[in-house]
Amino acid sequence: MAKVYVFLADGFEDVEALIPVDVLRRGGVEVVTVSVTGESQVVETAHRVQVVADAMFEDCDFSDADLLFLPGGMPGASNLNSHEGVRRALMAQHQAGRRVAAICAAPLVLGGLGILRGKRATCYPGFEQTLEGATYTGDLCTVDGNVTTGEGPAAAFPFAYELLRQLTNEETARQIATGMRFVHLMEG
């Protein structure tokens, strides 16, 4: 079973974190939500919803991660970017050739680390300059090698199904998307 760690910082965008968590868990992926607050497993979203993370950053070993994922939102993305532990974990994951993903404003973290150099990437409009060395696509979801980026809240479902496809297979992703009526929505 694939394993994903989702980093949650105060001010994260609700749907950009929770839709992928929901979709991945439905698809049989082990997902661990990780508070990076340094204080509590309770993390407050950009819209003041309190979410209880599965674990604290300090208690995790990310060496078994198939994917490290950053939800966007502000100031959530900035809070992730200022967390040295998150930055080290992302670099180790990337240098090992394993998957990293970020959506909305959060690709700014990957850009600042140099992970996007020479790659195609997307982000929330207005954050293009933070994709240091990348070619901006403007797509809902962009995959380039081991890096997946998403545009914003409306991209949360296609982004999540893409991550599920990568971590399982096309059939599982299609089955979950069909069961959640996403395929019907897009084809109807």
Buried (B, 14 or more C-beta within 10 A) or exposed (E): EBBBBBBBBBBBBBBBBBBBBBBBBBBEBBBBBBBBBEEEBEBBBBEEEEBEBBEBBEEBEBEEBBBBBBBBBBBBBBBBBEBEBBBEBBBBBBEEEBBBBBBBBBBBBBBBBEBBEEBBBBBBEEBBEBBBEBEBBEBBBBBBEBBBBBBBBEBBBBBBBBBBBBBBEEEBBBBBBEEBEBBEEEEE
